[in-house]
Amino acid sequence: MELNYTKSTMDGFYELLEDINTLKLRETGRNLWGDLGSWNTKVSVVEKLICEIQNPMSKQMMLERFIKLVSKARKTPNERAHSFGVIRSMVGRLADTLVDQETKAREEVGASPIE
């Protein structure tokens, strides 16, 4: 599964990990970061940590947040999409064409150019 980590998704995953840490501290008295060290960006690690949560309501809430984050990370950000460059250049050419057409139309009717 290929994920596109953006600042927004990374912030979301780290917020989720902080909340899982808070729950783990309440339930076991142990710190998540002591056991985990640092997160290697593998979603399976986060999923495993969620499955270890004892409170079923908390587990369900964390699982829902996790699913939303993973689905968000699966979406390719616009600036990374293959079509982004093509569309960007098309819009640029369209803008240039519109400016040229507007200038020609103003010259034909004798209107002063917009600067």
N, C-alpha and C positions, 0 to 999 in steps of 0.2 A: 504494500500500500504506500503510494507516494503522497507525502504531505508537503504543503507549502507553508513553511513557518514564516509568518510576518511578525512584526512587532506586536500587533494586536493579539495574534494567537499565542505567541510566547508569553505575553503578559497574562493571558487567560489561563494557560497551563500552570504558570508559577503561582497565580492566585489560587487555583484549584489545589495545587500541592501544599500551599500554606494552610488552606482550610482542612485538608486531610491531615496535616501535621497537628493542627489544633485538636481535631477529633482523636487522633492517636494518643496525644498527650493526655487527654481526658480519660480515655478508655484504658490505656496501659501504663501511663506515666513515662513512656519512652518517647524520645524525640525522633521523628522521622529522619531528619538530616543526619543524626548520629548513625542510624542503620544504613541509610541510602548513600550518604556522602554527597554526591551531586547527581543531578538528573542528566542522563545521556540522550535525552529527547526521544526515547523509545516509548511509544504510547502503551505498549504492553506492560511496562513497569508501573505506569499510573493506573492502568486497569487492575493490575494485581493488588495494588495498594487499596483501591476502592473496594475490591472484593474482601479484603481483610477487615473492613469496618464492621463492627458488631451491631450497631444500632440500625435496624432495617430502614427506618425513615431517612436517616442521614446517608446511608448507603445509596438509597434510591435517588436522593437529591444530588449527590456527587456523581452518580452514574449518568443522570440526565445532563448535567453540566458537561461531563466528559464527552458524551455523544455529540452535543452541540459544538463543542470545540473541535472534535475530530472532523465533523462534517464541514465546519468552517475552514479547517486547514486543508481539506481535500480540494476546495475550490481554488482555481488558479487566480491570483490577483491580476487585475486588468493590465498593469504594466509588465507582467510576465507572460501574458497570453501571446500566442503566436500571431494573432490577428491585430494586436495592438499597434505595431509599427505600420502595418498596411493601412489601417483605418486612420492613423495619425497623419500619414503622408497624403491620403485621399482628402482629408479635411483641410490640410494645408493648401493643396492644389485648388480645392473648391474655393477657399477664401481668396487666394490670388486671382482666380478667374472672376469671382464676384467683384473684386476691386477693379479689375480691368474693364469688365462690362459696365460697371457703374460710371467709370471715368469716360468711356466712349459715349454712353447715353447722355451724360452731362454736356459733353462737347457738342453732340448733335443738336441739343436743344438750346445751347448757348448759356447754360447755367455755369456759375462759378464753381471751381473744383473745391472739394472738401479737403482740408488739410489736417 
